[in-house]
Amino acid sequence: MNDAASRLPAGRKAEVAAYVNRLGQVTVSALAERFGVSADTIRRDLDQLDSDGQLIRTHGGAMSTSAVPWHDTSLDDRSRLQAAQKDVIGRLTSDLIVDGNVLFINGGTTTLALVPHITERRELIIATNNLSLPPLLNDEICRDLYVIGGHVRISGLVTVGPVSFFSPISDAENEIHVDLAIIGVGAVDTEGPSTSNLDEAAMLGQMARRAQRVAILADTTKHNRRLFASVCDWSHVNYLVTNDRPSGELHEALSDADVEVLVPTHQN
């Protein structure tokens, strides 16, 4: 540890973040001893780093964002990760939406970050498996809202099931027209977007195949990663919406598939 840097709050915070992310999980007392400061000082550092999305504040310590067990981590905890980046992604995605669009929107905190940026949109029709989304919408924004049925995953407040819509009158599945599928995922690499749950991946793949355009939402912490189940390959995707431009092999794969990468203006 650099002794000079440890005496400066900014330098100490950076080192605390790096240390937690290297070890995975650390207690307040261990950090206080490591950095030669009081436990209260470490708690303030951890609160700020949690707010910045650099780690997860836990009872008595902190956890690396990469160590989070996503399958049973609450939506509130996940919403604090990369909050600023998700807001940027939500704003960029909103530019793809016009009045009257029919949308698929899947579950997760990245897609929820879209809501504050579509308050001026009107007459949207939305089909979603995101149980947190309906309370955030109103009848000025959304003309019709359909919730896709299936198994409910409590931790993420999502349903997982087939993307199908049956008419109660004809008792038959209806063909639907969707302008844009907005899909947040856990990872993207040269092969395409992926997620940790096989049934969820199949569901998101159905959303992608039924839509005229597909936007994959993934901040940079999800770049060059691969999870258990593939959603689709890049040939089915029109946009990758992210907070920083991908590089290397991922950039080449997106370019080869003609996927438009949407990033903040200063990244263009």
C-alpha positions as a printed Julia matrix, in Angstrom:
268×3 Matrix{Float64}:
   0.0     0.0     0.0
   1.22    3.53   -0.83
   1.48    5.3     2.56
   1.07    8.78    1.05
  -2.02    7.78   -0.89
  -3.56    6.11    2.17
  -3.55    9.42    4.02
  -5.6    11.09    1.28
  -9.35   10.27    1.25
  -9.56    9.87   -2.55
  -6.45    7.72   -2.67
  -7.59    5.62    0.28
 -11.02    5.03   -1.21
  -9.5     3.83   -4.47
  -7.26    1.44   -2.57
 -10.14    0.23   -0.38
 -12.19   -0.52   -3.5
  -9.31   -2.36   -5.13
  -8.63   -4.34   -1.95
 -12.26   -5.41   -1.51
 -12.58   -6.35   -5.16
  -9.37   -8.38   -4.96
 -10.4   -10.33   -1.83
 -14.11  -10.6    -2.63
 -15.43   -9.8     0.87
 -13.85   -7.92    3.78
 -15.02   -6.76    7.24
 -14.91   -3.17    8.48
 -12.47   -4.1    11.26
 -10.07   -5.78    8.83
 -10.15   -2.74    6.54
  -9.61   -0.33    9.42
  -6.56   -2.3    10.5
  -5.27   -2.62    6.95
  -5.51    1.11    6.22
  -4.68    2.44    9.67
  -7.88    4.48   10.11
 -10.91    4.28   12.36
 -13.84    1.96   11.74
 -16.11    5.02   11.3
 -13.82    6.34    8.57
 -13.94    3.0     6.77
 -17.73    2.89    7.08
 -17.97    6.32    5.44
 -15.62    5.17    2.68
 -17.7     2.05    2.09
 -20.95    4.02    2.01
 -19.51    6.3    -0.67
 -18.04    3.44   -2.7
 -21.38    1.62   -2.53
 -23.13    4.77   -3.76
 -20.63    4.96   -6.62
 -21.34    1.34   -7.56
 -17.77    0.19   -6.92
 -18.7    -2.39   -4.28
 -21.66   -3.7    -2.28
 -22.01   -2.53    1.32
 -22.89   -5.43    3.62
 -23.62   -5.7     7.32
 -20.21   -5.31    8.97
 -18.21   -4.9     5.78
 -18.31   -4.91    1.98
 -18.4    -7.3    -0.94
 -16.94   -7.11   -4.44
 -19.51   -6.57   -7.17
 -18.09   -9.62   -8.95
 -18.74  -11.76   -5.86
 -22.47  -11.03   -5.74
 -24.54  -14.25   -5.96
 -26.98  -12.91   -8.56
 -29.54  -15.71   -8.3
 -30.49  -14.76   -4.73
 -29.4   -11.13   -4.44
 -32.27   -8.71   -3.93
 -33.33   -6.23   -6.58
 -32.58   -3.35   -4.19
 -28.97   -4.49   -3.79
 -28.53   -4.89   -7.54
 -30.06   -1.49   -8.27
 -27.16    0.15   -6.42
 -24.58   -1.38   -8.74
 -23.39    0.88  -11.59
 -26.39    3.17  -10.97
 -24.93    6.07  -12.97
 -24.05    3.79  -15.88
 -27.55    2.29  -15.89
 -29.06    5.78  -15.98
 -26.94    6.6   -19.06
 -28.06    3.37  -20.71
 -31.7     4.15  -19.9
 -31.41    7.59  -21.49
 -29.76    6.22  -24.63
 -32.38    3.48  -24.96
 -35.21    5.99  -24.66
 -34.03    7.6   -27.91
 -35.02    4.39  -29.72
 -38.65    4.71  -28.59
 -41.33    6.83  -30.26
 -44.98    7.4   -29.41
 -47.18    4.41  -30.13
 -44.4     1.81  -30.11
 -45.04   -1.75  -29.01
 -42.25   -2.9   -26.69
 -40.91   -5.98  -24.98
 -39.09   -5.01  -21.77
 -37.52   -7.72  -19.66
 -36.71   -7.83  -15.96
 -33.74   -6.39  -14.11
 -32.46   -3.07  -12.85
 -30.94   -1.88  -16.13
 -34.27   -1.88  -17.93
 -35.92   -0.16  -14.95
 -33.49    2.73  -15.46
 -35.33    3.41  -18.72
 -38.54    4.55  -16.98
 -37.5     8.1   -15.92
 -36.51    8.8   -19.52
 -39.82    7.89  -21.19
 -42.16   10.12  -19.2
 -42.82   12.21  -22.33
 -43.68    9.18  -24.51
 -47.33    8.44  -25.19
 -49.54    5.52  -26.24
 -46.93    2.83  -25.67
 -47.96   -0.81  -25.55
 -45.64   -2.81  -23.31
 -45.31   -6.54  -22.7
 -43.0    -7.38  -19.81
 -41.93  -10.05  -17.34
 -40.68   -7.31  -15.0
 -43.0    -7.17  -11.99
 -41.34   -3.97  -10.76
 -42.26   -2.12  -13.93
 -46.09   -1.76  -13.79
 -46.18    0.44  -10.63
 -43.74    2.87  -12.27
 -45.91    3.5   -15.34
 -49.07    5.53  -15.79
 -51.83    5.7   -18.38
 -50.29    8.75  -20.04
 -47.17    6.81  -20.97
 -48.65    3.38  -21.46
 -51.88    2.65  -23.29
 -51.81   -1.1   -22.62
 -49.59   -3.2   -20.38
 -49.29   -6.98  -20.57
 -47.46   -9.05  -17.97
 -46.01  -12.3   -19.29
 -46.96  -15.19  -17.06
 -44.9   -18.01  -15.65
 -42.77  -18.95  -12.67
 -42.11  -15.97  -10.37
 -38.52  -15.44   -9.26
 -38.96  -13.6    -5.97
 -35.45  -12.17   -5.63
 -35.58  -10.48   -9.03
 -39.34   -9.81   -9.15
 -39.64  -11.32  -12.61
 -41.68  -14.03  -14.25
 -40.03  -16.72  -16.35
 -42.21  -18.48  -18.89
 -43.09  -18.72  -22.58
 -43.67  -15.5   -24.49
 -47.2   -16.24  -25.65
 -50.49  -14.38  -25.69
 -53.82  -16.17  -25.88
 -57.15  -14.6   -26.71
 -59.82  -15.48  -24.12
 -62.39  -15.23  -26.91
 -60.82  -17.51  -29.52
 -58.8   -19.6   -27.03
 -55.92  -19.43  -29.49
 -52.5   -17.86  -29.45
 -52.42  -14.41  -31.05
 -49.71  -13.26  -33.41
 -48.29  -10.01  -32.07
 -46.28   -7.21  -33.65
 -43.48   -5.78  -31.51
 -41.45   -2.78  -32.64
 -38.58   -3.09  -30.18
 -37.38   -5.66  -27.65
 -35.41   -4.03  -24.83
 -33.38   -6.77  -23.15
 -31.0    -6.34  -20.24
 -28.53   -9.23  -19.87
 -25.85  -10.4   -17.45
 -23.04  -10.76  -19.97
 -21.99  -10.11  -23.56
 -19.07  -11.57  -25.51
 -18.14  -12.35  -29.1
 -20.83  -15.04  -29.31
 -23.67  -12.78  -28.15
 -25.64  -11.95  -24.99
 -26.06  -14.55  -22.25
 -27.63  -15.02  -18.83
 -27.27  -17.41  -15.91
 -30.67  -19.13  -16.18
 -31.56  -21.5   -19.01
 -35.32  -20.83  -18.98
 -34.78  -17.07  -18.8
 -32.4   -17.22  -21.76
 -35.01  -19.11  -23.79
 -37.6   -16.49  -22.86
 -35.36  -13.6   -23.9
 -34.56  -15.4   -27.14
 -38.29  -15.58  -27.88
 -38.58  -11.83  -27.25
 -35.72  -11.18  -29.67
 -37.19  -13.35  -32.43
 -40.64  -11.73  -32.18
 -39.42   -8.12  -32.43
 -38.65   -5.94  -35.43
 -35.62   -4.49  -33.62
 -33.64   -5.73  -30.64
 -31.65   -3.63  -28.17
 -29.33   -5.42  -25.75
 -28.52   -3.41  -22.6
 -25.25   -4.15  -20.8
 -22.86   -1.89  -18.91
 -19.11   -2.36  -19.25
 -18.83   -4.67  -16.23
 -20.7    -7.22  -18.37
 -18.47   -6.93  -21.45
 -16.28   -9.88  -22.44
 -18.09  -12.21  -20.06
 -20.02  -15.4   -20.74
 -22.75  -16.86  -18.56
 -24.38  -20.28  -18.63
 -27.12  -19.81  -21.21
 -27.05  -18.03  -24.57
 -29.9   -15.65  -25.42
 -29.17  -15.34  -29.14
 -26.26  -14.53  -31.42
 -25.44  -11.02  -32.61
 -27.16  -11.57  -35.97
 -30.5   -11.16  -34.14
 -29.49   -7.87  -32.47
 -29.7    -4.31  -33.82
 -28.24   -2.32  -30.92
 -25.9    -2.76  -27.99
 -26.63    0.04  -25.52
 -23.78    0.57  -23.07
 -21.85    3.24  -21.18
 -18.49    2.84  -22.94
 -17.48    1.58  -26.35
 -16.35   -2.09  -26.48
 -12.89   -2.84  -27.8
 -10.9    -5.77  -29.15
 -12.64   -8.95  -30.23
 -16.04   -7.86  -28.9
 -15.86   -4.68  -30.99
 -14.96   -6.75  -34.07
 -17.81   -9.22  -33.49
 -20.35   -6.39  -33.18
 -19.01   -4.71  -36.3
 -19.13   -7.97  -38.28
 -22.78   -8.47  -37.27
 -23.69   -4.83  -38.08
 -24.77   -4.18  -34.48
 -24.96   -0.46  -33.77
 -23.27    0.42  -30.5
 -24.99    3.26  -28.62
 -22.76    5.07  -26.1
 -22.74    8.57  -24.58
 -21.88   11.36  -27.01
 -18.39   11.89  -25.58
 -17.61    8.25  -26.41
 -18.46    8.58  -30.11
